[in-house]
Amino acid sequence: MLQPLRLALALGVLLGAAIPAQAQSPVVNLVAKKVIERYQKSTCDQLWAARSERRGSQEQRVLDMLNDDPQMRQTFIDQVAGPVMDKLFVCGLIP
């Protein structure tokens, strides 16, 4: 279910490592777009089920990268926060 998302995140990691910091925005944009699409296309049941899934190594590397780079993390969060939080709220995953 979340495999395409993991692949997009891995692509972002691989490309992000090879692209200078000022040019990373397109990579972050691509990953954010994939995350938003995945949440918009997922049913609430699928999102509930995904909560218990373990993170893959590629997904963990992307999260580590976002943790290590505050500017990249802010760009990513600015793009995904609204659509993802809306879906989580509708599905009852957040109060």
MOSUL-V400918 format. One record per backbone hydrogen bond with DSSP energy under -1.0 kcal/mol. CO is the residue of the C=O (numbers start at 1). NH is the residue of the N-H. If there is no record, write none. Layout:
co=CO nh=NH
co=CO nh=NH
This chain:
co=2 nh=6
co=3 nh=7
co=4 nh=8
co=5 nh=9
co=6 nh=10
co=7 nh=11
co=8 nh=12
co=9 nh=13
co=10 nh=14
co=11 nh=15
co=12 nh=16
co=13 nh=17
co=20 nh=23
co=21 nh=24
co=24 nh=28
co=25 nh=29
co=26 nh=30
co=27 nh=31
co=28 nh=32
co=29 nh=33
co=30 nh=34
co=31 nh=35
co=32 nh=36
co=33 nh=37
co=34 nh=38
co=35 nh=39
co=36 nh=40
co=37 nh=41
co=38 nh=42
co=43 nh=47
co=44 nh=48
co=45 nh=49
co=46 nh=50
co=47 nh=51
co=49 nh=52
co=50 nh=53
co=56 nh=60
co=57 nh=61
co=58 nh=62
co=59 nh=63
co=60 nh=64
co=61 nh=65
co=62 nh=66
co=63 nh=67
co=64 nh=68
co=65 nh=69
co=69 nh=73
co=70 nh=74
co=71 nh=75
co=72 nh=76
co=73 nh=77
co=74 nh=78
co=75 nh=79
co=76 nh=80
co=77 nh=81
co=80 nh=84
co=81 nh=85
co=82 nh=86
co=83 nh=87
co=84 nh=88
co=85 nh=89
co=86 nh=90
co=87 nh=91
co=88 nh=93
co=89 nh=92
